[in-house]
Amino acid sequence: MNHVSDVPEQPPPFVQFGPEVLTGAWETVPVSAVKEFTESWNDLPADGHLPTDVPYRFRRYSTFRLAAGGLERLPHTAFFQDADVNAVNGGVHRMFAPLEDSVAAGPVLSAIVTTLYERIPGSTAGIDTCGVHQIRVVATADAEGNPAPEGVHQDGHHYVGQVLIQRDNVRGAESILYDLERRPVHRAVLREPFETILLDDRRVLHGVTPVTPAADSRAGVRDMLLVDFFPGPHR
Ligand SMILES: [Fe+2]
């Protein structure tokens, strides 16, 4: 008897897929709604929790229950990570501005979250809640933007989707995944809007290299949508 085969096989701890997966999920959504969704990154308040004089990160955050009929927005709350997963901001309840109603209730966010959920690389048992972050990192010739100043880390969730919304005039921002011994297992630069990495946050760590402006540019921008999946307290 081969005991090795008795062990249930786990899927790889991450998947990466091209933009066609998400764009295919909203084929019936008007182009104007997709445009409104992506342009909402132009109106993100500065992240007040960064130790820099000039803000380089801008964001909004809301949480939702994953209901049969779609996303149910939950009361606005602070974003919290334990100090052992975030050495820079861990242990602090960070209050960010909520998502705009048009984004939170719109068809594009719902399609993205549903599609990510369907492709989660592992068991979805008990996972009924998600946190949605809209994040813009700006790099200038004077100051690079650091999407993850905490370095190589875990987010403290079950699964995390990292969706590129746009990168404009930037260099860098290489996404790197690591096994639990901190050995790199995957490297990728997300370039096409809606290219996505979806990872099991308990089985891999992640980091991203700093963002600098492209050659001959004064400033560059990288917009991301992050979706955290986890079991909520409301059952
Ligand atoms: Fe992270």
Boltz pocket constraint, residues with backbone or C-beta under 6 A from the ligand:
constraints:
  - pocket:
      binder: B
      contacts: [[A, 148], [A, 153], [A, 154], [A, 155], [A, 206]]
      max_distance: 6.0
